[in-house]
Amino acid sequence: MAKVIFTIICLLLVNSAQAKSSIFKCTKDNKIVFSQQTCPKEFRQHRIEYQLGITTETDSDKKIKTQDPLQALLDKKTISKERLLQLLDSEVYRLRQENSYYEILRASELQKLERSRYWQKKKTTDPEYLTSINEMNQHFDQLVSVNAGAINLLIDRKQLIEKETATAH
């Protein structure tokens, strides 16, 4: 019975330790105090969060009002041309990163097929092996081509917006 109670207490302590993934850095004059509670009003407050091995510090005194671009469009508000160009660039970057990720996955799948072929003692000219490689290549080629098409559309749109801004000035 004592072992069960001890185990439950240990589990509760572990869970409570994992739940506290953020602390506050309170600053006043030259004094810095770290706390798990929010800082008193006379202190400046920064939130320090630790998640998945990454520590981030944000100034939680400032009220940051961010607006989702989609929400702005739905509210019939406009996004500035600069912000739109920035969003287009970030989406193109994301799609290119995704294509790189697909190439890594393709290499991994090819290694899997190679290992399987090796252990089954099949030749590289085996029809089943060649079929599986062709299917894998078609799958990844299709994913990459969809992203490439989207990238081309986004780049065309960006160039159109840049032309409009150049002629407006």
Secondary structure, 3 states (H helix, E strand, C coil): CHHHHHHHHHHHHHHHHHHCCEEEEEEECCEEEEECCCCCCCCEEEEEEEECCEEEEEECCCCCCCCCHHHHHHCCCCCCHHHHHHHHHHHHHHHHHHHHHHHHHHHHHHHHHHHHHHHCCCCCCCHHHHHHHHHHHHHHHHHHHHHHHHHHHHHHHHHHHHHHHHHHC
